Amino acid sequence: MTQVNVQEAKTHLSDLLARVERGEDVVIARAGRPIARLVGWEGPAPRTFGGLPLDVPDDFDQALPEEELRGWE
């Protein structure tokens, strides 16, 4: 586990995030005292629609209600 001070974290955030992506935990300290920890995201990957940056709801591919289907006919 790597420990960096706040100023270094601000200056090298992209590098620290790359380290986290590789599985490393990074501790951020103020005056040598740990105050935060950067860790990798363990939740589900965000859903995308092709290459477009859209928020796709979890029920996107569920069947439409009958009333909605009749409206499209």
Residue pairs with C-beta under 8 A, 6 or more apart in sequence:
1 24
1 25
1 26
1 27
2 19
2 24
2 25
2 26
2 27
3 26
3 27
3 28
3 29
3 34
4 12
4 16
4 26
4 27
4 28
4 29
5 28
5 29
5 30
5 31
5 32
6 28
6 29
6 30
6 35
9 16
9 26
9 28
16 26
16 38
17 38
19 26
20 26
20 38
20 39
20 40
21 40
23 40
25 37
25 38
25 39
26 37
26 38
27 34
27 36
27 37
27 38
28 34
28 35
28 36
28 37
28 38
29 35
46 55
47 55
47 56
47 58
47 60
48 54
48 56
49 56
64 72
